[in-house]
Amino acid sequence: MSDTTSSARTHAVISRSALAAAADSAVQRGGTVADLRRDAWGHGVLAVAHAVTAAGAGRVLVDSAGEIDALALEGIVGSTDAVADIDPFLLYGLPVRGESAPVRPVMRLTGKVLSTKRLRAGDAVSYGYTHRAPVDTNVALVTGGYAQGIVRALGNRAHVEIDGEQRPIIGRVAMDVCVVDLQGADAPVGTEVTFFGGEGPAAHSLSHWAEVTGLSAAELLTVAGAHAIREWEA
């Protein structure tokens, strides 16, 4: 269960179109400096810097002189001490606590079904047996655990999206995997699982995650993005 190879890791899928739209919306709302610290909140400094400056931002706030130098080669002005005044929640498509994001989320965090198993009523799952199946069901072992930013507190309290439907995370979240109740549905090995983001039921799940964990959507997003394999989509 502690395998950290690429097959066991989550994927942070960044939408180019969502990033461009979010950058335009954020810059139009006002401000000239975008916060791109912590690798642009897990989205990737270079790509976000290009998007936000193309939308009209004057400079970006980063963590190091090395990042400033790298951005300068791209014709982008970086700073480690500027005051960011462009709304980062708009820029990354994040929900404000208790509310949905006003624009489409830029990042979609995904995992995959590793295996499935049939449970009888009363069978327990994961460490400490914090969940017992109330009825016969089938469950999936899914890539993504607390080492990838799927916080332990989400066990028994959050959902993922599989084939357009929400399914609950059950039991304690392990280091690299979690267990999802398929509730009678079928999910072959390799089926994609969305933790948050995209345009389906999980689009604004970070808002619920923040309520459950006490962490901000920004913290949850940054940690998850930093520990995932980054991919791009249109």
N, C-alpha and C positions, 0 to 999 in steps of 0.2 A: 504493500500500500504506500510505501515511501518512494516509489519510482519517480524520479524527476526528469526523465527523458522527455523528448518532445511529444511523445504519444500520450503522456500522462499530464501534460500541462494545459492550462486554459489558453484561449486565443483572444486577444484584444483586436477586434475587427473595426477599423476606422473607415467611416464613409467619407469619401472625398466630397460628394455633393452636400452632405449634411454639414461638413466642416466649412465649406465655402458659404453656405447659407447662414450658418450660425455666426461666422466671422462678419459677414455683411450686416447682419442684424445687430450684433454687439457694437460694431463701430458706428453705425448709424444712430445708435442710442446715445452716443457721446463718449468722449475720452480719446486719448492719443497713445496711451501706453498699455500694452497687454501683458498679463502675468503668465509667463512661460516657465516659471520655476518648476523644479521636480520633473524635468523632461516634459514640459508642457502638460503637467498633471497626468502623466502617463501616456500622453498621445503622441509624443515625439516632437522635439523642439523645432527641427528644421521645417517639417511640413506645416506645422501650425504657424510658424513665423512667416512663411511664404503666404499662407492664406490670409493672415490678419493684416499684413502689410499691403497685400493686393487689395484688401478691402478699404485701405486708407489709414491704417495705424502708422504712427510716426516712428515708434521704437518698441522694443520688447524687454521685459524684465526677466533676467535669467540668473542662474546660480553662480557662474564662474567666469573668470577671464577667458578661459579656453573656449567657452561657448560664445563669448563676445567675438573672439577672433574668428571662429568658424563661421559665424553669421556674417561677419564683415566681408568674407570671401564671396558671399551671396548678395552683397549690397544691402544688407539689413543691419540697422543700428540696434545694438544690444546694450544693456546696462545692468549692473548689479545693485544699483542704489536708487534707481528711479522709482517713483510712486505709481503703481498700476492704477489706472482710472477707467479702464474698459471693463464692463461687467463680465467676470469670468463664468458666471452661471449661464449667461447667454452664449458666450464664446464656445463653451463645451456642451451646451444643451443639458444643463443640470437642473434638477428640480430644487426649488427652495423648500425647506422643511415644511411638510404638510401640503405642498402644492405640486402640480405637475410642471414639468419644464415647459417654457413658452415656445421652444423650438425643438426640432427633432434631436435626440441624443446623437452625439458624434461618435461615441464608442459603443460597440456591442460586445459584451463579454460572453464567450461561449465555451462549452465543454462538450464531451461526447459520452455516449453510453458505452461502458466497458463490458457490462454483462447484465443479465436479468435473472431474477429468482422468484419463485412462487412462495408466498407466505400464507400460512394458515392463520385463522383468527387466534390471537394470543401469542403468536411468534413475535420475538423482539429483534431489533436491529441496532447495530453500532455499539460503541462503548457505553457501558453503564445501563443499557437497555432502557433508555428514557422514552422509547416509543414501542408500544405493542400494537400489532395490527388489530383493529376492532372487528374486521371481517376478513375473509379470504381475499387476497389481492396479489398482485405481482409488482415487484420493485426493480429499480435500475440502480446499478452502481455507476456513478458519473464522475468524470474527471473534474477536479476543482475542490480544494479543501482550504483549511485556514492558512496554509503556506502560500496559497495563491490569492489570498484576500477574501475568501468566503468565510467570513467571521464565524467563530463557533456559536455565537448567540443566535445565528440564523437557523440552527437546527430546530425543527418543530415549529418554526415561526415565520418561515418565508417560502416562496414558491419559485419555480423556474418555469420556463416556457418550452414545451416540446410539441412539435407539429401544430403550433398555433393555440395550444391549450395550456393553462396553468396547472402545474402539478406540485404538491408540497414536498419540501425537503423534510425527511423524517429522521429521527435519531440525532445523535451528536455528529457534527461535522468533523471528519478526520483530517489528517495532515494534507493529503493530496486528493481525497475523494469525499463524496457525500452520497447519501442514499435518497432516492426520489420514489415516491409512491406513484405508480403509473395509473392507479385507479381503474384497472380493467383495460386500459389501452395497450397497444403493442408498440414496442420501440426496439427495433433490431440493433445489434451491436454496431456502433459507428454513427447512430442517429445524433444529430446536433442538438445540443441543449443550450438555451439562452438564459443566462443569469440576470442580465439587465441590458437595456438598450434595444435598438432596432425599432420596428414599427408595430409590433404585436403587443400582447398582454404584458410582456416584461419591459416595455419601453421605459416606464417611469418607476421601475422597482426600487431604484436607489432611494427614493423618498421613503418607502416603507423600511428599507434597510437602515436608514438613518434613525428612524423612530425606534426600531428594535435594538440597535447596537449603542445608541447614544453618540455615535460618531457622525461627522458631517458627510454629506454626499461627496464633497471634494476629497476628504480623507479616504473614503472607501474607493472612489474612482482611481485615485493616484496609486494606491497600494496594489489594486487589482491590475491596473495597466502596467505597472513596473514589473510584475511577476508573470506576465503572460507573454506568449509569442505574438508579436504584432503583425497584423495583416491589413491589407487595404482592399476596399471594394468601391464600386462606383457610387 
